[in-house]
């Protein structure tokens, strides 16, 4: 059963072809499972390797750092400080250590995508390893960069023997908009109310100082369909055929994400 790619339409194919003729400043990625934020340094199992990529495909960390650097010129210093303190508040809860870790049993769930398909996670990992990744929402530029980067690595992930499964708390219609906007072939699965993310221990309450921005400016309730001021970490797991977690990237800093090259190496290790 292949639940990862949706059929590209002619317009999407044309846009993607046109994009290949010019330099793309940022890369995004997605399949369906959302989690957000993570800590400044990943857990030992999720540390970055020194793996380098080609000049045409810069490392995801470089793209994210470029985005963060650009924000310095347009976001006031006091606002940036507030967000930085919020990240530390989330990290201080210990969520990076209390969430599911390498060696833990994965949590099964049945989810549906915006295309109407239904997916049972255990049925997927019984066929072969899966890469389970959460993104916070299409309103998050760092999520979009990661989604595009993961899609660019899709063939390598599949060649290594795994399927990419992306979860998100945003409503199916919003997830479809995210896919269309970023020319993604991946169908994100709806983690309603971040229920699966909660089972993995990935959900945190937004610190009080940043709630107005998420509620009133980013319109989080409109994206997620509820008034909960909470989000999942932008976590990435590799789950082997036995249903065991063999790789985990957990960081409270929403600007840090799992490097695709590291994920691919983790997949290769999982199939050995």
C-alpha positions as CSV (number, residue, x, y, z in Angstrom):
1,X,0.0,0.0,0.0
2,X,1.5,3.3,-1.0
3,X,-0.1,6.3,0.8
4,X,2.6,8.8,0.4
5,X,2.2,10.5,-3.0
6,X,-0.9,12.0,-4.5
7,X,-1.3,12.2,-8.3
8,X,0.3,15.4,-9.6
9,X,-1.9,17.4,-11.9
10,X,-0.6,19.1,-15.1
11,X,-0.5,22.5,-13.5
12,X,1.5,21.3,-10.6
13,X,3.9,19.5,-12.9
14,X,4.3,22.6,-15.0
15,X,5.0,24.7,-11.9
16,X,7.6,22.2,-10.7
17,X,9.2,22.1,-14.1
18,X,9.5,25.9,-14.1
19,X,11.0,25.9,-10.6
20,X,13.7,23.5,-11.8
21,X,15.0,26.2,-14.2
22,X,15.9,28.7,-11.5
23,X,17.5,28.7,-8.1
24,X,15.1,27.9,-5.3
25,X,16.1,29.9,-2.1
26,X,14.4,27.5,0.3
27,X,13.3,23.9,0.4
28,X,10.2,22.5,2.1
29,X,8.8,19.0,2.8
30,X,5.7,17.1,3.9
31,X,3.8,13.8,4.1
32,X,1.5,14.1,7.0
33,X,2.0,14.2,10.7
34,X,2.5,17.4,12.6
35,X,4.5,18.2,15.6
36,X,6.3,21.4,16.2
37,X,9.1,23.0,18.1
38,X,12.1,21.2,19.4
39,X,15.1,22.0,21.6
40,X,18.3,23.8,20.7
41,X,20.2,20.5,20.8
42,X,18.6,17.3,19.8
43,X,18.6,14.2,21.9
44,X,21.6,12.0,21.6
45,X,19.7,9.8,19.2
46,X,18.8,12.8,17.0
47,X,22.2,14.7,16.9
48,X,23.1,16.0,13.5
49,X,25.8,14.3,11.5
50,X,28.5,16.0,9.4
51,X,26.8,14.7,6.3
52,X,27.0,17.2,3.5
53,X,24.7,17.6,0.4
54,X,25.2,18.8,-3.1
55,X,25.4,22.5,-3.9
56,X,22.0,22.2,-5.6
57,X,20.4,20.9,-2.5
58,X,21.8,22.8,0.5
59,X,21.4,21.2,3.9
60,X,18.1,21.9,5.6
61,X,19.9,23.4,8.6
62,X,21.5,26.0,6.3
63,X,18.1,26.9,4.8
64,X,16.6,27.3,8.3
65,X,19.5,29.4,9.5
66,X,19.1,31.6,6.5
67,X,15.5,32.1,7.2
68,X,16.2,32.9,10.9
69,X,18.9,35.4,9.9
70,X,16.5,37.1,7.5
71,X,13.9,37.5,10.3
72,X,16.4,39.7,12.3
73,X,15.9,42.5,9.8
74,X,12.1,42.5,9.9
75,X,11.2,41.4,13.5
76,X,11.8,43.9,16.3
77,X,14.4,42.8,18.9
78,X,11.9,42.7,21.8
79,X,9.6,40.4,19.8
80,X,12.5,38.1,18.9
81,X,13.5,38.0,22.6
82,X,9.9,37.1,23.6
83,X,10.0,34.1,21.2
84,X,13.4,33.1,22.4
85,X,12.3,33.1,26.0
86,X,9.2,31.1,25.0
87,X,11.4,28.4,23.5
88,X,13.3,28.2,26.7
89,X,10.1,27.9,28.6
90,X,9.0,25.0,26.5
91,X,12.4,23.4,26.9
92,X,12.2,23.9,30.6
93,X,9.2,21.6,30.8
94,X,11.4,18.7,30.0
95,X,9.3,17.7,27.0
96,X,12.4,16.7,24.9
97,X,13.1,14.0,27.4
98,X,9.6,13.0,28.4
99,X,8.4,12.4,24.8
100,X,8.9,9.0,23.1
101,X,12.5,8.2,22.7
102,X,14.7,5.7,20.8
103,X,14.0,2.2,22.0
104,X,10.3,3.0,22.9
105,X,7.4,1.3,21.2
106,X,5.7,3.4,18.6
107,X,2.1,4.4,19.1
108,X,-0.4,3.1,16.5
109,X,-3.2,5.2,15.1
110,X,-5.6,5.4,12.1
111,X,-5.6,8.7,10.4
112,X,-7.0,10.2,7.2
113,X,-5.5,12.6,4.7
114,X,-7.1,15.5,2.9
115,X,-7.6,13.3,-0.1
116,X,-10.0,11.0,1.9
117,X,-7.6,8.2,2.2
118,X,-7.3,6.3,5.6
119,X,-4.0,5.1,6.9
120,X,-3.2,2.8,9.8
121,X,0.3,3.4,11.0
122,X,1.1,-0.2,12.1
123,X,0.1,-1.5,8.7
124,X,2.6,0.8,7.1
125,X,5.5,-0.1,9.4
126,X,4.8,-3.8,9.1
127,X,5.6,-3.4,5.4
128,X,8.8,-1.6,6.1
129,X,10.3,1.3,8.2
130,X,8.4,4.6,8.2
131,X,9.6,8.1,8.8
132,X,7.0,9.8,11.0
133,X,7.2,13.6,10.9
134,X,5.1,16.3,12.4
135,X,4.7,19.8,11.1
136,X,2.9,22.6,12.9
137,X,1.0,24.2,10.1
138,X,1.3,26.0,6.7
139,X,1.5,29.3,8.6
140,X,4.9,28.3,9.9
141,X,7.7,29.2,7.3
142,X,10.1,26.8,9.0
143,X,7.6,24.0,8.5
144,X,7.3,24.8,4.8
145,X,11.0,24.8,4.4
146,X,11.3,21.4,6.0
147,X,8.4,20.0,4.0
148,X,9.9,21.0,0.7
149,X,13.3,19.7,1.8
150,X,11.8,16.3,2.7
151,X,10.0,16.0,-0.6
152,X,13.3,16.7,-2.4
153,X,14.7,13.7,-0.4
154,X,11.6,11.5,-1.0
155,X,13.2,9.3,-3.6
156,X,16.2,8.7,-1.4
157,X,14.0,7.9,1.6
158,X,12.0,5.4,-0.5
159,X,15.2,3.9,-2.1
160,X,16.5,3.3,1.4
161,X,13.4,1.3,2.1
162,X,11.0,3.6,4.0
163,X,7.8,5.6,3.6
164,X,7.5,9.2,4.7
165,X,4.4,9.8,6.8
166,X,3.6,13.4,7.7
167,X,1.1,14.4,10.4
168,X,-0.2,17.8,11.2
169,X,-2.8,19.3,13.5
170,X,-4.1,21.7,10.8
171,X,-7.4,20.9,9.3
172,X,-7.4,18.8,6.1
173,X,-8.4,21.7,3.9
174,X,-5.6,23.8,5.3
175,X,-3.2,20.9,4.8
176,X,-4.2,20.7,1.2
177,X,-3.6,24.5,0.8
178,X,-0.1,23.9,2.3
179,X,0.6,21.1,-0.2
180,X,-0.7,23.2,-3.2
181,X,1.2,26.3,-2.1
182,X,4.5,24.4,-1.8
183,X,3.9,22.1,-4.9
184,X,4.0,19.0,-2.7
185,X,3.1,15.5,-3.8
186,X,2.6,14.4,-0.2
187,X,-0.8,14.0,1.4
188,X,-0.6,15.1,5.1
189,X,-2.6,13.1,7.7
190,X,-4.8,15.0,10.0
191,X,-3.8,14.6,13.6
192,X,-7.0,16.0,15.0
193,X,-6.5,17.8,18.3
194,X,-2.9,16.6,18.1
195,X,-4.2,13.3,19.6
196,X,-1.4,11.2,18.3
197,X,1.2,13.8,19.1
198,X,-0.1,13.7,22.7
199,X,0.3,10.0,22.8
200,X,3.9,10.5,21.8
201,X,4.3,13.2,24.5
202,X,5.0,15.9,21.9
203,X,2.4,18.5,22.7
204,X,3.1,21.6,24.8
205,X,1.0,24.6,25.9
206,X,2.0,27.9,24.2
207,X,3.7,30.2,26.8
208,X,1.4,33.0,27.8
209,X,3.5,35.9,26.2
210,X,3.2,34.5,22.7
211,X,-0.5,33.4,22.8
212,X,-1.8,36.7,21.3
213,X,0.5,36.4,18.3
214,X,-0.6,32.8,17.6
215,X,-4.2,33.4,18.3
216,X,-4.8,36.8,16.7
217,X,-2.0,37.2,14.1
218,X,-1.3,33.6,12.9
219,X,-5.0,32.6,13.4
220,X,-4.1,29.2,14.9
221,X,-7.8,28.5,15.8
222,X,-8.8,28.8,12.1
223,X,-6.0,26.4,11.0
224,X,-6.6,23.8,13.7
225,X,-10.4,24.1,14.1
226,X,-10.3,24.6,17.9
227,X,-9.3,27.1,20.5
228,X,-6.5,25.1,22.1
229,X,-3.4,27.1,22.5
230,X,-1.1,24.2,22.1
231,X,1.2,22.7,19.4
232,X,3.3,19.6,18.9
233,X,7.1,19.7,18.6
234,X,8.3,19.4,15.0
235,X,9.5,15.9,15.8
236,X,10.7,13.3,13.4
237,X,10.9,9.5,14.2
238,X,12.1,6.5,12.3
239,X,10.1,3.4,13.2
240,X,11.2,-0.1,12.2
241,X,9.1,-3.1,11.1
242,X,8.8,-4.3,14.7
243,X,7.2,-1.0,15.7
244,X,10.2,0.2,17.6
245,X,11.5,3.8,17.4
246,X,15.1,3.7,16.1
247,X,15.7,7.4,15.5
248,X,14.2,10.5,17.2
249,X,14.7,14.2,16.6
250,X,13.2,16.3,19.4
251,X,13.9,20.0,19.8
252,X,12.0,22.7,21.6
253,X,13.3,25.2,19.1
254,X,10.9,25.4,16.2
255,X,13.7,26.6,14.0
256,X,15.6,23.3,14.3
257,X,14.5,20.3,12.3
258,X,15.8,16.8,11.5
259,X,18.3,16.9,8.7
260,X,17.1,14.7,5.7
261,X,20.5,13.1,5.3
262,X,20.5,12.0,8.9
263,X,17.0,10.6,8.5
264,X,18.1,8.6,5.4
265,X,21.0,7.1,7.3
266,X,18.7,6.2,10.1
267,X,16.4,4.5,7.7
268,X,19.3,2.5,6.2
269,X,20.2,1.4,9.7
270,X,16.7,0.3,10.5
271,X,16.4,-2.0,7.5
272,X,19.7,-3.8,8.2
